[in-house]
Amino acid sequence: ERKLLGITVKKFNVKSAEAGGDDKNITEFRKKLFRLSDRTGKLKFNICSKSSLQQNNRVSEKKLDSNDVFIFDDGFKVWVWVGKDATKQERNSGMTYALKYIKEYKRPVSLPISRIDEGREPLTFTEHFSNFNSQCCIQ
């Protein structure tokens, strides 16, 4: 232990490059898209797509449906996409389910969450999708 700017810092050991392993063995994070829907009368949260490594780790934008809310994890941020025709229950539950997703899938609790409405998608969201209709996006 030592003090750094008045704070006690514990000593930690860093593995050597050999002990840490080869970077080639690291697998790429696959982006995930979940649907939050109450179309059956009960609110359901299900995975509907994972990114395709053949499509540069992108998700198909065709999975997004104006009638529902979607939770999208790009690896660095969780997005709550709200379809323009989503029900009040779906709209009100989006952030709650994003937090639930982070906990249940053991994602970092510090992962930022952003809520966006259909037709107001920023480029930082649309870049994760293949062939997203960029005419509706905020640049």
Protein Blocks (a to p, Z undefined) as FASTA:
>chain_A
ZZeehiacdddddddfklnopfklpccdddddddddfklopacdddfbdcdfkloopacf
klpcfkbccdddehjaccddddfkbcfklmmmmmmmmmmmmmmnopafklccddddehia
cfklmmmpghiafklpcZZ
